[in-house]
Amino acid sequence: MAKTKAFEIAELIRVFSYDTGTDEIVTTKRTRDKNKLNGGLTTTATTEVALDTFAHASFRTARYIVSMSKGSDFHSTEVVLVHDGSAVTITQYGTLKSSNLATFDADISGSDVRLLITPASVDSTVTKFDRTTVDA
């Protein structure tokens, strides 16, 4: 059965509510916009891989909250990067970890900025991230 516009609007209304006490719009669903993204990957090698990419013409800066796990080991950090169209500057801070599970770098490849991760182990390492970007 095809979803009509009326159905889509009804679904949109159903998941949002307004809290008059806090003056906030509340939802039970995750929302998306062009400046927010979440994702992840699972690695089983110690070779560098792109954790995320975005078009450098669209965004100047990105902030990542990264969470990694390998068995009972964990590693969480924040990464901020900015680029000038040809080079990327990166900083990492707020790191909490039981073990060093990866290192980070960034570069520009073609028209994309890439956040690169090099896992510290060949054991299965799960990496998840939330990204917020700022327009160019």
CNS distance restraints for C-alpha pairs under 8 A (distance, minus, plus):
assign (resid   3 and name CA) (resid   7 and name CA) 6.06 0.50 0.50
assign (resid   3 and name CA) (resid   8 and name CA) 6.93 0.50 0.50
assign (resid   4 and name CA) (resid   8 and name CA) 6.42 0.50 0.50
assign (resid   5 and name CA) (resid   9 and name CA) 6.16 0.50 0.50
assign (resid   6 and name CA) (resid  10 and name CA) 6.14 0.50 0.50
assign (resid   7 and name CA) (resid  11 and name CA) 6.19 0.50 0.50
assign (resid   8 and name CA) (resid  12 and name CA) 6.19 0.50 0.50
assign (resid   9 and name CA) (resid  13 and name CA) 6.20 0.50 0.50
assign (resid  10 and name CA) (resid  14 and name CA) 6.08 0.50 0.50
assign (resid  11 and name CA) (resid  15 and name CA) 6.55 0.50 0.50
assign (resid  12 and name CA) (resid  16 and name CA) 6.76 0.50 0.50
assign (resid  13 and name CA) (resid  17 and name CA) 7.77 0.50 0.50
assign (resid  15 and name CA) (resid  27 and name CA) 5.45 0.50 0.50
assign (resid  15 and name CA) (resid  28 and name CA) 5.97 0.50 0.50
assign (resid  15 and name CA) (resid  29 and name CA) 6.68 0.50 0.50
assign (resid  16 and name CA) (resid  25 and name CA) 6.74 0.50 0.50
assign (resid  16 and name CA) (resid  26 and name CA) 5.65 0.50 0.50
assign (resid  16 and name CA) (resid  27 and name CA) 4.61 0.50 0.50
assign (resid  16 and name CA) (resid  28 and name CA) 7.27 0.50 0.50
assign (resid  17 and name CA) (resid  25 and name CA) 5.78 0.50 0.50
assign (resid  17 and name CA) (resid  26 and name CA) 5.24 0.50 0.50
assign (resid  17 and name CA) (resid  27 and name CA) 6.42 0.50 0.50
assign (resid  18 and name CA) (resid  23 and name CA) 7.10 0.50 0.50
assign (resid  18 and name CA) (resid  24 and name CA) 5.93 0.50 0.50
assign (resid  18 and name CA) (resid  25 and name CA) 4.60 0.50 0.50
assign (resid  18 and name CA) (resid  26 and name CA) 6.06 0.50 0.50
assign (resid  19 and name CA) (resid  23 and name CA) 5.55 0.50 0.50
assign (resid  19 and name CA) (resid  24 and name CA) 5.32 0.50 0.50
assign (resid  19 and name CA) (resid  25 and name CA) 6.25 0.50 0.50
assign (resid  19 and name CA) (resid  26 and name CA) 6.98 0.50 0.50
assign (resid  20 and name CA) (resid  24 and name CA) 7.06 0.50 0.50
assign (resid  32 and name CA) (resid  36 and name CA) 6.19 0.50 0.50
assign (resid  32 and name CA) (resid  37 and name CA) 7.10 0.50 0.50
assign (resid  33 and name CA) (resid  37 and name CA) 7.77 0.50 0.50
assign (resid  35 and name CA) (resid 131 and name CA) 7.85 0.50 0.50
assign (resid  35 and name CA) (resid 132 and name CA) 5.48 0.50 0.50
assign (resid  35 and name CA) (resid 133 and name CA) 4.88 0.50 0.50
assign (resid  35 and name CA) (resid 134 and name CA) 6.64 0.50 0.50
assign (resid  35 and name CA) (resid 135 and name CA) 7.76 0.50 0.50
assign (resid  36 and name CA) (resid 130 and name CA) 7.39 0.50 0.50
assign (resid  36 and name CA) (resid 131 and name CA) 5.61 0.50 0.50
assign (resid  36 and name CA) (resid 132 and name CA) 4.68 0.50 0.50
assign (resid  36 and name CA) (resid 133 and name CA) 6.53 0.50 0.50
assign (resid  37 and name CA) (resid 130 and name CA) 5.87 0.50 0.50
assign (resid  37 and name CA) (resid 131 and name CA) 5.12 0.50 0.50
assign (resid  37 and name CA) (resid 132 and name CA) 6.68 0.50 0.50
assign (resid  38 and name CA) (resid 128 and name CA) 7.48 0.50 0.50
assign (resid  38 and name CA) (resid 129 and name CA) 5.48 0.50 0.50
assign (resid  38 and name CA) (resid 130 and name CA) 4.28 0.50 0.50
assign (resid  38 and name CA) (resid 131 and name CA) 5.94 0.50 0.50
assign (resid  39 and name CA) (resid  52 and name CA) 7.99 0.50 0.50
assign (resid  39 and name CA) (resid 128 and name CA) 5.76 0.50 0.50
assign (resid  39 and name CA) (resid 129 and name CA) 5.50 0.50 0.50
assign (resid  39 and name CA) (resid 130 and name CA) 6.71 0.50 0.50
assign (resid  40 and name CA) (resid  51 and name CA) 6.93 0.50 0.50
assign (resid  40 and name CA) (resid 126 and name CA) 7.52 0.50 0.50
assign (resid  40 and name CA) (resid 127 and name CA) 5.33 0.50 0.50
assign (resid  40 and name CA) (resid 128 and name CA) 4.06 0.50 0.50
assign (resid  40 and name CA) (resid 129 and name CA) 5.89 0.50 0.50
assign (resid  41 and name CA) (resid  51 and name CA) 7.13 0.50 0.50
assign (resid  41 and name CA) (resid 126 and name CA) 6.10 0.50 0.50
assign (resid  41 and name CA) (resid 127 and name CA) 5.45 0.50 0.50
assign (resid  41 and name CA) (resid 128 and name CA) 6.60 0.50 0.50
assign (resid  42 and name CA) (resid 124 and name CA) 6.54 0.50 0.50
assign (resid  42 and name CA) (resid 125 and name CA) 5.54 0.50 0.50
assign (resid  42 and name CA) (resid 126 and name CA) 4.46 0.50 0.50
assign (resid  42 and name CA) (resid 127 and name CA) 6.13 0.50 0.50
assign (resid  43 and name CA) (resid 119 and name CA) 7.25 0.50 0.50
assign (resid  43 and name CA) (resid 122 and name CA) 7.53 0.50 0.50
assign (resid  43 and name CA) (resid 123 and name CA) 7.77 0.50 0.50
assign (resid  43 and name CA) (resid 124 and name CA) 5.63 0.50 0.50
assign (resid  43 and name CA) (resid 125 and name CA) 5.31 0.50 0.50
assign (resid  43 and name CA) (resid 126 and name CA) 6.63 0.50 0.50
assign (resid  44 and name CA) (resid 121 and name CA) 7.29 0.50 0.50
assign (resid  44 and name CA) (resid 122 and name CA) 4.61 0.50 0.50
assign (resid  44 and name CA) (resid 123 and name CA) 5.38 0.50 0.50
assign (resid  44 and name CA) (resid 124 and name CA) 4.77 0.50 0.50
assign (resid  44 and name CA) (resid 125 and name CA) 6.58 0.50 0.50
assign (resid  45 and name CA) (resid 119 and name CA) 6.85 0.50 0.50
assign (resid  45 and name CA) (resid 121 and name CA) 6.49 0.50 0.50
assign (resid  45 and name CA) (resid 122 and name CA) 4.26 0.50 0.50
assign (resid  45 and name CA) (resid 123 and name CA) 7.27 0.50 0.50
assign (resid  46 and name CA) (resid 118 and name CA) 5.92 0.50 0.50
assign (resid  46 and name CA) (resid 119 and name CA) 4.93 0.50 0.50
assign (resid  46 and name CA) (resid 120 and name CA) 5.79 0.50 0.50
assign (resid  46 and name CA) (resid 121 and name CA) 5.73 0.50 0.50
assign (resid  46 and name CA) (resid 122 and name CA) 5.74 0.50 0.50
assign (resid  47 and name CA) (resid 118 and name CA) 5.75 0.50 0.50
assign (resid  47 and name CA) (resid 119 and name CA) 6.92 0.50 0.50
assign (resid  48 and name CA) (resid 116 and name CA) 6.44 0.50 0.50
assign (resid  48 and name CA) (resid 117 and name CA) 5.55 0.50 0.50
assign (resid  48 and name CA) (resid 118 and name CA) 4.30 0.50 0.50
assign (resid  48 and name CA) (resid 119 and name CA) 7.21 0.50 0.50
assign (resid  49 and name CA) (resid 116 and name CA) 5.55 0.50 0.50
assign (resid  49 and name CA) (resid 117 and name CA) 5.54 0.50 0.50
assign (resid  49 and name CA) (resid 118 and name CA) 6.44 0.50 0.50
assign (resid  50 and name CA) (resid 114 and name CA) 5.98 0.50 0.50
assign (resid  50 and name CA) (resid 115 and name CA) 5.70 0.50 0.50
assign (resid  50 and name CA) (resid 116 and name CA) 4.42 0.50 0.50
assign (resid  50 and name CA) (resid 117 and name CA) 6.27 0.50 0.50
assign (resid  51 and name CA) (resid 114 and name CA) 7.39 0.50 0.50
assign (resid  51 and name CA) (resid 115 and name CA) 5.61 0.50 0.50
assign (resid  51 and name CA) (resid 116 and name CA) 5.55 0.50 0.50
assign (resid  51 and name CA) (resid 117 and name CA) 6.10 0.50 0.50
assign (resid  52 and name CA) (resid 114 and name CA) 5.78 0.50 0.50
assign (resid  52 and name CA) (resid 115 and name CA) 5.30 0.50 0.50
assign (resid  52 and name CA) (resid 116 and name CA) 7.33 0.50 0.50
assign (resid  53 and name CA) (resid 112 and name CA) 6.03 0.50 0.50
assign (resid  53 and name CA) (resid 113 and name CA) 5.46 0.50 0.50
assign (resid  53 and name CA) (resid 114 and name CA) 4.41 0.50 0.50
assign (resid  53 and name CA) (resid 115 and name CA) 6.35 0.50 0.50
assign (resid  54 and name CA) (resid  58 and name CA) 7.78 0.50 0.50
assign (resid  54 and name CA) (resid  59 and name CA) 7.52 0.50 0.50
assign (resid  54 and name CA) (resid 112 and name CA) 5.27 0.50 0.50
assign (resid  54 and name CA) (resid 113 and name CA) 5.43 0.50 0.50
assign (resid  54 and name CA) (resid 114 and name CA) 6.80 0.50 0.50
assign (resid  55 and name CA) (resid  59 and name CA) 6.70 0.50 0.50
assign (resid  55 and name CA) (resid 111 and name CA) 5.76 0.50 0.50
assign (resid  55 and name CA) (resid 112 and name CA) 4.41 0.50 0.50
assign (resid  55 and name CA) (resid 113 and name CA) 6.19 0.50 0.50
assign (resid  56 and name CA) (resid  60 and name CA) 6.51 0.50 0.50
assign (resid  56 and name CA) (resid  83 and name CA) 7.67 0.50 0.50
assign (resid  56 and name CA) (resid  85 and name CA) 6.39 0.50 0.50
assign (resid  56 and name CA) (resid 108 and name CA) 7.89 0.50 0.50
assign (resid  56 and name CA) (resid 111 and name CA) 6.03 0.50 0.50
assign (resid  56 and name CA) (resid 112 and name CA) 5.29 0.50 0.50
assign (resid  56 and name CA) (resid 113 and name CA) 5.58 0.50 0.50
assign (resid  56 and name CA) (resid 136 and name CA) 7.74 0.50 0.50
assign (resid  57 and name CA) (resid  85 and name CA) 7.57 0.50 0.50
assign (resid  57 and name CA) (resid 111 and name CA) 7.34 0.50 0.50
assign (resid  57 and name CA) (resid 136 and name CA) 6.53 0.50 0.50
assign (resid  58 and name CA) (resid 135 and name CA) 5.94 0.50 0.50
assign (resid  58 and name CA) (resid 136 and name CA) 5.50 0.50 0.50
assign (resid  59 and name CA) (resid 133 and name CA) 6.26 0.50 0.50
assign (resid  59 and name CA) (resid 134 and name CA) 5.53 0.50 0.50
assign (resid  59 and name CA) (resid 135 and name CA) 4.21 0.50 0.50
assign (resid  59 and name CA) (resid 136 and name CA) 4.31 0.50 0.50
assign (resid  60 and name CA) (resid  82 and name CA) 5.81 0.50 0.50
assign (resid  60 and name CA) (resid  83 and name CA) 5.92 0.50 0.50
assign (resid  60 and name CA) (resid  84 and name CA) 7.38 0.50 0.50
assign (resid  60 and name CA) (resid 133 and name CA) 7.50 0.50 0.50
assign (resid  60 and name CA) (resid 134 and name CA) 5.96 0.50 0.50
assign (resid  60 and name CA) (resid 135 and name CA) 5.73 0.50 0.50
assign (resid  60 and name CA) (resid 136 and name CA) 4.29 0.50 0.50
assign (resid  61 and name CA) (resid  80 and name CA) 7.36 0.50 0.50
assign (resid  61 and name CA) (resid  81 and name CA) 5.69 0.50 0.50
assign (resid  61 and name CA) (resid  82 and name CA) 4.40 0.50 0.50
assign (resid  61 and name CA) (resid  83 and name CA) 6.79 0.50 0.50
assign (resid  61 and name CA) (resid 133 and name CA) 5.63 0.50 0.50
assign (resid  61 and name CA) (resid 134 and name CA) 5.19 0.50 0.50
assign (resid  61 and name CA) (resid 135 and name CA) 7.26 0.50 0.50
assign (resid  61 and name CA) (resid 136 and name CA) 7.53 0.50 0.50
assign (resid  62 and name CA) (resid  80 and name CA) 5.75 0.50 0.50
assign (resid  62 and name CA) (resid  81 and name CA) 5.46 0.50 0.50
assign (resid  62 and name CA) (resid  82 and name CA) 6.63 0.50 0.50
assign (resid  62 and name CA) (resid 131 and name CA) 6.66 0.50 0.50
assign (resid  62 and name CA) (resid 132 and name CA) 5.63 0.50 0.50
assign (resid  62 and name CA) (resid 133 and name CA) 4.24 0.50 0.50
assign (resid  62 and name CA) (resid 134 and name CA) 6.31 0.50 0.50
assign (resid  63 and name CA) (resid  78 and name CA) 7.15 0.50 0.50
assign (resid  63 and name CA) (resid  79 and name CA) 5.73 0.50 0.50
assign (resid  63 and name CA) (resid  80 and name CA) 4.38 0.50 0.50
assign (resid  63 and name CA) (resid  81 and name CA) 6.58 0.50 0.50
assign (resid  63 and name CA) (resid 131 and name CA) 5.67 0.50 0.50
assign (resid  63 and name CA) (resid 132 and name CA) 5.28 0.50 0.50
assign (resid  63 and name CA) (resid 133 and name CA) 6.38 0.50 0.50
assign (resid  64 and name CA) (resid  78 and name CA) 5.51 0.50 0.50
assign (resid  64 and name CA) (resid  79 and name CA) 5.05 0.50 0.50
assign (resid  64 and name CA) (resid  80 and name CA) 6.29 0.50 0.50
assign (resid  64 and name CA) (resid 129 and name CA) 6.35 0.50 0.50
assign (resid  64 and name CA) (resid 130 and name CA) 5.61 0.50 0.50
assign (resid  64 and name CA) (resid 131 and name CA) 4.55 0.50 0.50
assign (resid  64 and name CA) (resid 132 and name CA) 6.58 0.50 0.50
assign (resid  65 and name CA) (resid  76 and name CA) 7.50 0.50 0.50
assign (resid  65 and name CA) (resid  77 and name CA) 6.04 0.50 0.50
assign (resid  65 and name CA) (resid  78 and name CA) 4.57 0.50 0.50
assign (resid  65 and name CA) (resid  79 and name CA) 6.58 0.50 0.50
assign (resid  65 and name CA) (resid 129 and name CA) 5.47 0.50 0.50
assign (resid  65 and name CA) (resid 130 and name CA) 5.33 0.50 0.50
assign (resid  65 and name CA) (resid 131 and name CA) 6.68 0.50 0.50
assign (resid  66 and name CA) (resid  76 and name CA) 5.56 0.50 0.50
assign (resid  66 and name CA) (resid  77 and name CA) 5.37 0.50 0.50
assign (resid  66 and name CA) (resid  78 and name CA) 6.07 0.50 0.50
assign (resid  66 and name CA) (resid  79 and name CA) 7.64 0.50 0.50
assign (resid  66 and name CA) (resid 127 and name CA) 6.98 0.50 0.50
assign (resid  66 and name CA) (resid 128 and name CA) 5.81 0.50 0.50
assign (resid  66 and name CA) (resid 129 and name CA) 4.41 0.50 0.50
assign (resid  66 and name CA) (resid 130 and name CA) 6.76 0.50 0.50
assign (resid  67 and name CA) (resid  74 and name CA) 7.50 0.50 0.50
assign (resid  67 and name CA) (resid  75 and name CA) 6.02 0.50 0.50
assign (resid  67 and name CA) (resid  76 and name CA) 4.43 0.50 0.50
assign (resid  67 and name CA) (resid  77 and name CA) 6.75 0.50 0.50
assign (resid  67 and name CA) (resid 127 and name CA) 5.74 0.50 0.50
assign (resid  67 and name CA) (resid 128 and name CA) 5.28 0.50 0.50
assign (resid  67 and name CA) (resid 129 and name CA) 6.22 0.50 0.50
assign (resid  68 and name CA) (resid  74 and name CA) 5.63 0.50 0.50
assign (resid  68 and name CA) (resid  75 and name CA) 5.05 0.50 0.50
assign (resid  68 and name CA) (resid  76 and name CA) 6.08 0.50 0.50
assign (resid  68 and name CA) (resid 101 and name CA) 7.08 0.50 0.50
assign (resid  68 and name CA) (resid 125 and name CA) 6.81 0.50 0.50
assign (resid  68 and name CA) (resid 126 and name CA) 5.49 0.50 0.50
assign (resid  68 and name CA) (resid 127 and name CA) 4.34 0.50 0.50
assign (resid  68 and name CA) (resid 128 and name CA) 6.37 0.50 0.50
assign (resid  69 and name CA) (resid  73 and name CA) 5.62 0.50 0.50
assign (resid  69 and name CA) (resid  74 and name CA) 4.46 0.50 0.50
assign (resid  69 and name CA) (resid  75 and name CA) 6.39 0.50 0.50
assign (resid  69 and name CA) (resid 101 and name CA) 7.61 0.50 0.50
assign (resid  69 and name CA) (resid 125 and name CA) 5.73 0.50 0.50
assign (resid  69 and name CA) (resid 126 and name CA) 5.34 0.50 0.50
assign (resid  69 and name CA) (resid 127 and name CA) 6.69 0.50 0.50
assign (resid  70 and name CA) (resid  74 and name CA) 6.49 0.50 0.50
assign (resid  70 and name CA) (resid 101 and name CA) 7.60 0.50 0.50
assign (resid  70 and name CA) (resid 123 and name CA) 7.21 0.50 0.50
assign (resid  70 and name CA) (resid 124 and name CA) 6.27 0.50 0.50
assign (resid  70 and name CA) (resid 125 and name CA) 4.71 0.50 0.50
assign (resid  70 and name CA) (resid 126 and name CA) 6.51 0.50 0.50
assign (resid  71 and name CA) (resid 125 and name CA) 7.98 0.50 0.50
assign (resid  73 and name CA) (resid  97 and name CA) 7.66 0.50 0.50
assign (resid  73 and name CA) (resid  98 and name CA) 5.65 0.50 0.50
assign (resid  73 and name CA) (resid  99 and name CA) 5.94 0.50 0.50
assign (resid  74 and name CA) (resid  97 and name CA) 5.45 0.50 0.50
assign (resid  74 and name CA) (resid  98 and name CA) 5.53 0.50 0.50
assign (resid  74 and name CA) (resid  99 and name CA) 6.36 0.50 0.50
assign (resid  74 and name CA) (resid 101 and name CA) 7.39 0.50 0.50
assign (resid  75 and name CA) (resid  95 and name CA) 7.29 0.50 0.50
assign (resid  75 and name CA) (resid  96 and name CA) 5.92 0.50 0.50
assign (resid  75 and name CA) (resid  97 and name CA) 4.12 0.50 0.50
assign (resid  75 and name CA) (resid  98 and name CA) 6.43 0.50 0.50
assign (resid  75 and name CA) (resid  99 and name CA) 6.42 0.50 0.50
assign (resid  75 and name CA) (resid 100 and name CA) 6.45 0.50 0.50
assign (resid  75 and name CA) (resid 101 and name CA) 6.15 0.50 0.50
assign (resid  76 and name CA) (resid  94 and name CA) 7.96 0.50 0.50
assign (resid  76 and name CA) (resid  95 and name CA) 5.61 0.50 0.50
assign (resid  76 and name CA) (resid  96 and name CA) 5.25 0.50 0.50
assign (resid  76 and name CA) (resid  97 and name CA) 6.07 0.50 0.50
assign (resid  77 and name CA) (resid  92 and name CA) 6.91 0.50 0.50
assign (resid  77 and name CA) (resid  93 and name CA) 6.22 0.50 0.50
assign (resid  77 and name CA) (resid  94 and name CA) 5.50 0.50 0.50
assign (resid  77 and name CA) (resid  95 and name CA) 4.18 0.50 0.50
assign (resid  77 and name CA) (resid  96 and name CA) 6.38 0.50 0.50
assign (resid  78 and name CA) (resid  92 and name CA) 5.71 0.50 0.50
assign (resid  78 and name CA) (resid  93 and name CA) 5.47 0.50 0.50
assign (resid  78 and name CA) (resid  94 and name CA) 5.87 0.50 0.50
assign (resid  78 and name CA) (resid  95 and name CA) 6.77 0.50 0.50
assign (resid  79 and name CA) (resid  90 and name CA) 7.04 0.50 0.50
assign (resid  79 and name CA) (resid  91 and name CA) 5.76 0.50 0.50
assign (resid  79 and name CA) (resid  92 and name CA) 4.46 0.50 0.50
assign (resid  79 and name CA) (resid  93 and name CA) 6.56 0.50 0.50
assign (resid  80 and name CA) (resid  90 and name CA) 5.78 0.50 0.50
assign (resid  80 and name CA) (resid  91 and name CA) 5.45 0.50 0.50
assign (resid  80 and name CA) (resid  92 and name CA) 6.49 0.50 0.50
assign (resid  81 and name CA) (resid  88 and name CA) 6.66 0.50 0.50
assign (resid  81 and name CA) (resid  89 and name CA) 5.53 0.50 0.50
assign (resid  81 and name CA) (resid  90 and name CA) 4.32 0.50 0.50
assign (resid  81 and name CA) (resid  91 and name CA) 6.44 0.50 0.50
assign (resid  81 and name CA) (resid 106 and name CA) 7.74 0.50 0.50
assign (resid  82 and name CA) (resid  88 and name CA) 5.73 0.50 0.50
assign (resid  82 and name CA) (resid  89 and name CA) 5.43 0.50 0.50
assign (resid  82 and name CA) (resid  90 and name CA) 6.67 0.50 0.50
assign (resid  83 and name CA) (resid  87 and name CA) 5.58 0.50 0.50
assign (resid  83 and name CA) (resid  88 and name CA) 4.28 0.50 0.50
assign (resid  83 and name CA) (resid  89 and name CA) 6.15 0.50 0.50
assign (resid  83 and name CA) (resid 113 and name CA) 7.99 0.50 0.50
assign (resid  84 and name CA) (resid  88 and name CA) 6.85 0.50 0.50
assign (resid  85 and name CA) (resid 108 and name CA) 7.73 0.50 0.50
assign (resid  86 and name CA) (resid 108 and name CA) 6.55 0.50 0.50
assign (resid  87 and name CA) (resid 107 and name CA) 6.69 0.50 0.50
assign (resid  87 and name CA) (resid 108 and name CA) 6.60 0.50 0.50
assign (resid  88 and name CA) (resid 106 and name CA) 6.29 0.50 0.50
assign (resid  88 and name CA) (resid 107 and name CA) 5.65 0.50 0.50
assign (resid  88 and name CA) (resid 108 and name CA) 6.94 0.50 0.50
assign (resid  88 and name CA) (resid 113 and name CA) 7.77 0.50 0.50
assign (resid  89 and name CA) (resid 106 and name CA) 7.58 0.50 0.50
assign (resid  90 and name CA) (resid 105 and name CA) 7.07 0.50 0.50
assign (resid  90 and name CA) (resid 106 and name CA) 6.81 0.50 0.50
assign (resid 100 and name CA) (resid 120 and name CA) 7.04 0.50 0.50
assign (resid 101 and name CA) (resid 119 and name CA) 5.86 0.50 0.50
assign (resid 101 and name CA) (resid 120 and name CA) 5.09 0.50 0.50
assign (resid 101 and name CA) (resid 121 and name CA) 7.06 0.50 0.50
assign (resid 101 and name CA) (resid 125 and name CA) 7.71 0.50 0.50
assign (resid 102 and name CA) (resid 117 and name CA) 6.40 0.50 0.50
assign (resid 102 and name CA) (resid 118 and name CA) 5.31 0.50 0.50
assign (resid 102 and name CA) (resid 119 and name CA) 4.18 0.50 0.50
assign (resid 102 and name CA) (resid 120 and name CA) 4.97 0.50 0.50
assign (resid 103 and name CA) (resid 117 and name CA) 5.73 0.50 0.50
assign (resid 103 and name CA) (resid 118 and name CA) 5.26 0.50 0.50
assign (resid 103 and name CA) (resid 119 and name CA) 6.63 0.50 0.50
assign (resid 103 and name CA) (resid 120 and name CA) 7.50 0.50 0.50
assign (resid 104 and name CA) (resid 115 and name CA) 7.23 0.50 0.50
assign (resid 104 and name CA) (resid 116 and name CA) 5.61 0.50 0.50
assign (resid 104 and name CA) (resid 117 and name CA) 4.68 0.50 0.50
assign (resid 104 and name CA) (resid 118 and name CA) 6.44 0.50 0.50
assign (resid 105 and name CA) (resid 115 and name CA) 6.16 0.50 0.50
assign (resid 105 and name CA) (resid 116 and name CA) 4.97 0.50 0.50
assign (resid 105 and name CA) (resid 117 and name CA) 6.45 0.50 0.50
assign (resid 106 and name CA) (resid 113 and name CA) 7.17 0.50 0.50
assign (resid 106 and name CA) (resid 114 and name CA) 5.43 0.50 0.50
assign (resid 106 and name CA) (resid 115 and name CA) 4.56 0.50 0.50
assign (resid 106 and name CA) (resid 116 and name CA) 5.29 0.50 0.50
assign (resid 107 and name CA) (resid 113 and name CA) 5.81 0.50 0.50
assign (resid 107 and name CA) (resid 114 and name CA) 5.42 0.50 0.50
assign (resid 107 and name CA) (resid 115 and name CA) 6.97 0.50 0.50
assign (resid 107 and name CA) (resid 116 and name CA) 7.66 0.50 0.50
assign (resid 108 and name CA) (resid 112 and name CA) 5.60 0.50 0.50
assign (resid 108 and name CA) (resid 113 and name CA) 4.44 0.50 0.50
assign (resid 108 and name CA) (resid 114 and name CA) 6.04 0.50 0.50
assign (resid 109 and name CA) (resid 113 and name CA) 6.33 0.50 0.50
assign (resid 109 and name CA) (resid 114 and name CA) 7.03 0.50 0.50
assign (resid 119 and name CA) (resid 125 and name CA) 7.47 0.50 0.50
assign (resid 121 and name CA) (resid 125 and name CA) 7.64 0.50 0.50
